[in-house]
Amino acid sequence: PSHQHFCCMIELLGRSGRLREAEEFAASMPAVEMAMSRSLVGACNLNGESDRGERIARRALECDPENAAPYVMLTSVYS
């Protein structure tokens, strides 16, 4: 399976409200890509799980502080 398949699986789990499973699936990947984090944060926002979304966005920020994407994710959590 490709990276896109993994992102799609995370998106499907998240949108169906299975956020814990989506997060565990992402954590089982050798490297959690920014697209996976964006999918998770979006699903958290959709399901009203702002604490979980903030945690995921902050983890992405720690991994790549020079990338603007985690900051955008955090603003979506706070809005």
C-alpha distances in whole Angstrom, upper triangle without the diagonal:
4,7,8,6,7,11,11,11,13,15,16,17,19,21,21,23,21,21,22,18,17,18,18,14,14,16,14,12,13,15,15,15,18,16,15,18,20,18,19,23,23,22,25,27,26,27,30,29,30,31,27,26,28,27,24,25,27,25,23,26,27,24,25,29,29,26,28,25,26,29,28,26,29,32,29,30,34,34
4,5,5,7,9,10,11,13,14,16,17,19,20,22,23,22,21,22,19,17,18,18,14,14,16,15,12,13,13,13,12,15,13,13,16,17,16,18,21,21,21,24,26,25,27,29,28,29,29,26,25,27,26,22,23,26,23,21,24,25,22,22,26,26,23,25,22,23,26,25,24,27,29,27,28,32,32
4,5,5,6,9,10,11,12,14,16,17,18,20,22,20,19,20,18,15,16,16,13,11,14,13,10,11,10,10,9,11,9,9,13,14,13,15,18,18,18,21,23,23,24,26,25,26,26,23,21,23,22,19,19,22,20,17,20,21,18,19,22,22,19,21,18,19,23,22,20,23,25,24,25,28,29
4,5,5,6,9,10,10,12,14,15,16,18,20,19,18,20,18,15,16,17,14,12,16,15,13,15,13,12,11,12,9,9,13,13,11,14,17,16,17,20,21,21,22,25,24,25,26,23,21,23,23,19,20,23,21,18,21,23,20,20,24,24,20,21,18,19,23,21,19,23,25,23,24,27,28
4,5,5,6,9,10,10,12,14,15,17,19,17,17,18,16,13,15,16,12,12,15,14,12,14,14,13,13,14,12,11,14,15,12,14,18,17,17,20,22,21,22,25,24,25,26,23,21,24,24,20,21,24,22,20,23,25,22,23,26,26,23,24,21,22,25,24,21,25,27,24,25,29,29
4,5,5,6,9,10,11,12,14,16,17,15,15,15,13,10,12,12,9,8,11,11,9,11,11,10,10,12,10,8,11,13,11,12,15,15,15,17,20,19,20,23,21,23,23,20,19,21,20,17,18,21,19,17,21,22,19,20,23,24,21,22,19,19,23,22,19,22,25,22,23,26,27
4,5,5,6,9,10,10,12,14,16,14,13,15,13,10,11,13,10,8,12,13,11,13,12,10,9,10,7,5,9,9,7,9,12,12,12,15,17,17,18,20,19,20,21,18,16,19,19,15,16,19,17,15,19,20,18,19,21,22,19,19,16,17,20,18,16,19,21,19,20,23,24
4,5,5,6,9,10,10,12,14,14,14,16,13,10,13,14,11,11,15,15,13,16,16,13,13,13,10,9,12,12,9,11,14,13,12,15,17,16,17,20,20,21,23,19,18,21,21,17,18,22,20,18,22,24,22,22,25,26,22,22,19,19,22,21,18,21,23,20,21,25,25
4,5,5,6,8,10,11,13,11,11,13,10,8,11,12,8,9,13,13,12,15,15,13,14,15,12,10,12,13,10,11,14,14,12,15,17,16,17,20,19,21,22,18,17,21,20,17,19,22,20,19,22,24,22,23,26,27,24,24,21,21,24,22,19,22,24,22,21,25,26
4,5,5,6,8,10,11,9,9,10,8,5,8,9,7,7,11,11,11,15,14,11,12,12,10,7,9,10,7,7,11,11,9,11,14,14,14,17,15,17,18,15,14,17,16,13,15,18,17,16,19,21,19,20,23,24,21,21,18,17,21,19,16,19,21,18,18,22,23
4,6,5,6,8,10,10,9,12,11,8,10,13,11,10,14,15,15,18,17,14,13,13,10,8,10,9,6,7,10,9,7,10,12,11,12,15,15,16,18,15,14,17,17,14,16,19,18,17,20,22,21,22,24,25,22,21,17,17,20,18,15,18,20,17,17,20,21
4,5,5,6,9,9,10,12,10,8,12,13,11,12,16,16,16,20,19,17,17,17,14,12,14,13,9,10,13,11,9,12,14,12,13,16,16,18,20,17,16,20,20,17,19,22,21,20,23,25,24,25,27,29,25,25,21,21,24,22,19,21,23,20,19,23,23
4,6,5,7,5,7,9,7,5,9,10,9,11,14,14,15,19,19,16,17,17,15,12,13,13,10,9,12,12,9,11,14,12,12,15,14,17,18,15,15,18,18,15,18,21,20,19,23,24,23,25,27,29,26,25,22,21,24,22,19,21,23,20,19,22,23
4,5,5,5,5,8,8,6,8,11,11,11,14,15,16,20,19,15,16,16,13,11,11,11,8,6,9,8,5,7,10,9,8,11,11,13,15,12,11,15,15,13,15,18,18,17,20,22,22,23,25,26,23,23,19,18,20,19,15,17,19,16,15,19,19
4,5,7,8,12,11,9,12,15,14,14,17,19,19,23,22,18,18,18,15,13,14,13,9,9,11,9,5,8,10,7,8,11,12,14,17,14,13,17,18,16,17,21,21,20,23,25,25,25,27,28,25,24,20,20,22,20,17,19,20,16,16,19,19
4,6,8,11,10,10,13,15,14,16,18,19,20,24,23,20,21,21,18,16,16,16,12,12,14,12,9,11,13,10,9,13,13,16,18,16,16,19,20,18,20,23,23,23,26,28,27,28,30,32,29,28,24,23,25,23,20,22,23,20,19,22,22
4,6,9,9,9,11,13,14,15,17,19,20,24,23,20,21,20,18,16,16,16,12,11,12,11,8,8,11,9,6,10,10,13,15,13,13,17,17,16,18,21,21,21,24,26,26,27,29,31,28,27,23,22,24,22,19,20,21,18,17,20,20
4,6,6,6,9,10,11,12,14,16,17,21,21,18,19,20,18,15,15,16,13,10,13,13,9,10,13,12,9,12,11,15,15,12,13,17,17,15,18,20,20,20,23,25,24,26,28,30,28,27,23,22,24,23,20,21,23,20,18,21,22
4,5,5,6,8,10,10,12,14,16,19,19,15,17,17,16,13,12,13,11,8,10,11,7,7,11,10,9,11,9,12,12,9,10,13,13,11,14,17,16,17,20,21,21,23,24,27,24,24,20,19,21,20,16,17,20,17,15,18,20
4,5,5,6,9,10,10,12,15,18,18,15,18,18,17,14,13,15,13,10,12,14,11,10,14,14,12,13,11,13,13,9,11,14,13,12,15,17,16,17,20,21,21,23,25,28,25,25,22,20,22,22,18,19,22,20,17,21,22
4,5,5,6,9,10,10,13,16,17,15,17,18,17,13,14,16,13,11,14,15,12,12,16,16,14,16,14,16,16,13,14,17,15,14,17,19,17,18,22,22,21,24,26,29,26,26,23,21,24,24,20,21,24,22,20,23,25
4,5,5,6,9,10,11,15,15,12,14,14,13,10,10,12,9,7,11,12,9,10,14,14,13,15,13,15,15,12,12,15,14,12,14,17,15,15,19,20,19,21,23,25,23,23,20,18,21,20,17,19,21,19,17,21,22
4,5,5,6,9,10,13,13,10,12,13,13,9,9,12,10,7,10,12,10,10,14,15,14,15,12,14,13,9,10,13,11,9,12,14,12,13,16,17,16,18,21,23,21,21,18,16,19,19,16,17,20,18,16,20,22
4,5,5,6,9,12,13,11,14,16,15,12,12,15,13,11,14,16,14,14,17,18,17,18,15,17,16,12,14,16,14,12,15,17,14,15,19,19,18,20,23,25,23,24,21,19,22,23,19,20,24,22,20,23,25
4,5,5,7,11,11,10,12,14,14,10,11,14,12,10,14,16,14,15,18,18,18,20,17,19,19,15,15,18,16,13,16,18,16,16,19,20,18,20,23,25,23,24,21,19,23,23,19,21,24,22,21,25,26
4,5,5,9,8,6,9,11,11,7,8,11,10,9,12,14,13,14,17,18,18,19,17,18,17,14,13,16,14,11,13,15,12,12,16,16,14,17,20,22,19,20,17,16,20,20,16,18,22,20,19,22,24
4,5,8,8,7,10,12,13,10,10,14,13,11,14,16,16,16,19,20,20,21,18,19,17,14,14,16,13,11,14,15,11,12,15,15,13,16,19,22,20,21,19,17,20,21,18,19,23,22,20,23,26
4,6,8,8,12,15,15,12,13,16,15,14,17,19,18,19,22,23,22,24,21,22,21,17,18,20,17,14,17,18,15,15,19,18,16,19,22,24,23,24,22,20,24,24,21,23,26,25,24,27,29
4,5,6,9,12,13,10,12,15,14,14,17,19,18,19,22,23,23,25,22,23,22,19,18,20,18,15,17,18,15,14,18,17,15,17,20,22,20,22,20,19,22,23,20,22,26,24,24,27,29
4,7,9,13,14,12,14,17,17,16,19,21,21,22,25,26,26,28,25,25,24,21,21,22,19,16,18,19,15,14,18,17,14,16,20,21,20,22,20,19,23,24,22,24,27,26,26,29,31
4,6,10,11,10,11,14,15,15,17,19,20,20,23,24,25,26,23,23,22,19,18,19,17,14,15,16,13,11,14,14,10,12,16,17,16,19,16,16,20,20,18,20,24,23,23,26,28
4,7,8,6,7,10,11,11,13,15,16,17,19,21,21,22,20,20,19,16,15,16,14,11,12,13,10,9,12,12,9,11,15,16,14,16,14,13,17,17,15,17,20,20,19,22,24
4,5,5,7,9,10,11,13,14,16,17,19,20,22,23,21,20,20,17,15,16,15,12,12,14,11,9,12,13,10,10,14,14,12,14,11,11,15,15,14,16,19,18,19,22,23
4,5,5,6,9,10,10,12,14,15,16,18,20,21,19,18,18,16,13,14,14,10,9,12,10,7,10,12,9,9,12,12,9,10,7,8,12,12,10,13,15,15,16,19,20
4,5,5,6,9,10,10,12,14,15,16,18,20,18,18,19,17,14,16,16,12,11,14,13,10,13,15,13,13,15,16,12,13,9,10,14,12,11,14,16,15,16,19,20
4,5,5,6,9,10,11,12,14,15,17,18,16,17,17,14,12,14,14,10,11,14,12,10,13,15,13,14,16,18,15,15,12,12,15,14,12,15,17,15,16,19,20
4,5,5,6,8,10,10,12,14,15,16,14,14,14,11,9,11,10,7,7,10,9,7,10,12,11,12,14,16,13,13,9,8,12,11,9,11,14,13,12,16,18
4,5,5,6,9,10,11,12,14,15,14,13,15,12,9,11,12,9,8,12,12,9,12,14,14,13,15,16,13,12,8,8,11,9,7,10,12,10,11,14,15
4,6,5,6,9,10,10,12,14,13,14,15,13,10,13,14,10,11,14,14,12,15,17,16,17,19,20,16,16,12,12,14,13,10,13,15,12,13,16,17
4,5,5,6,9,10,11,12,10,11,12,9,7,10,11,7,9,12,12,11,14,16,16,17,18,20,17,17,13,12,15,13,10,12,14,12,11,15,16
4,5,5,6,9,10,10,9,8,10,8,5,8,9,7,7,10,11,10,12,15,15,16,17,19,16,15,11,10,12,10,7,9,11,8,8,11,13
4,5,5,6,9,10,10,10,12,11,8,11,13,10,10,14,15,14,16,19,19,19,20,21,18,16,12,12,13,11,8,10,11,8,8,12,12
4,5,5,6,9,8,10,12,10,8,12,13,11,12,16,16,15,18,20,20,21,22,24,21,19,16,15,17,15,11,13,15,11,11,14,14
4,5,5,6,5,6,8,7,5,9,10,9,11,14,14,15,17,19,20,21,21,23,21,19,16,14,16,14,11,12,13,10,8,12,13
4,5,5,6,6,9,9,7,10,12,11,11,15,16,16,17,20,21,22,22,24,21,19,16,14,15,13,10,11,11,8,6,9,9
4,6,8,9,12,12,10,13,15,14,15,18,19,19,21,23,24,24,25,27,23,21,18,17,18,16,13,14,14,11,10,13,12
4,6,8,11,10,10,13,15,14,16,18,19,20,22,24,25,26,26,28,26,24,21,19,20,18,15,16,16,13,11,14,14
4,6,9,9,9,11,14,14,15,17,19,19,21,23,24,25,25,28,25,23,20,19,19,18,14,14,15,12,9,11,12
4,6,6,6,9,10,11,12,14,16,17,18,20,22,23,23,26,24,22,19,17,18,17,13,13,14,12,9,11,13
4,5,5,6,9,10,10,12,14,15,16,18,20,21,21,23,21,19,17,14,15,14,11,10,11,9,6,8,10
4,5,5,6,9,10,11,12,14,15,17,19,20,20,23,21,20,18,15,15,16,13,11,13,12,8,10,13
4,5,5,6,9,10,11,12,14,15,17,19,19,22,20,20,17,14,15,16,12,11,14,13,9,12,15
4,5,5,6,9,10,11,12,14,16,17,17,20,17,16,14,11,12,12,8,8,11,9,6,10,12
4,5,5,6,9,10,10,12,14,15,15,18,16,15,13,10,10,11,8,6,9,9,6,8,12
4,6,5,6,9,10,11,13,14,15,18,17,16,14,11,12,14,11,9,13,13,10,12,15
4,5,5,6,9,10,11,13,14,16,15,15,12,9,11,12,9,9,13,12,10,13,16
4,5,5,6,9,10,11,11,14,12,11,9,5,8,9,6,6,10,10,9,11,14
4,5,5,6,9,10,10,13,12,12,11,7,8,11,9,8,11,12,11,12,16
4,5,5,6,9,10,13,12,13,12,9,11,13,11,11,14,15,14,16,19
4,5,5,6,8,11,9,10,9,6,9,11,9,10,13,14,13,16,18
4,5,5,5,8,8,9,8,5,7,10,9,9,12,14,14,15,18
4,6,6,9,10,12,12,9,11,14,13,12,16,17,17,18,21
4,6,9,9,12,11,9,12,15,14,14,18,19,18,20,23
4,6,6,9,9,8,10,13,13,14,16,18,18,20,22
4,6,8,9,8,9,12,13,13,15,17,17,19,21
4,6,9,9,10,12,14,14,16,18,19,20,22
4,6,7,8,10,11,13,14,16,17,19,20
4,6,5,6,9,10,11,13,15,16,17
4,5,5,6,9,10,11,13,14,15
4,5,5,6,9,10,11,12,14
4,5,5,6,9,10,11,12
4,5,5,6,9,10,11
4,5,5,6,9,10
4,5,5,6,9
4,5,5,6
4,5,5
4,6
4
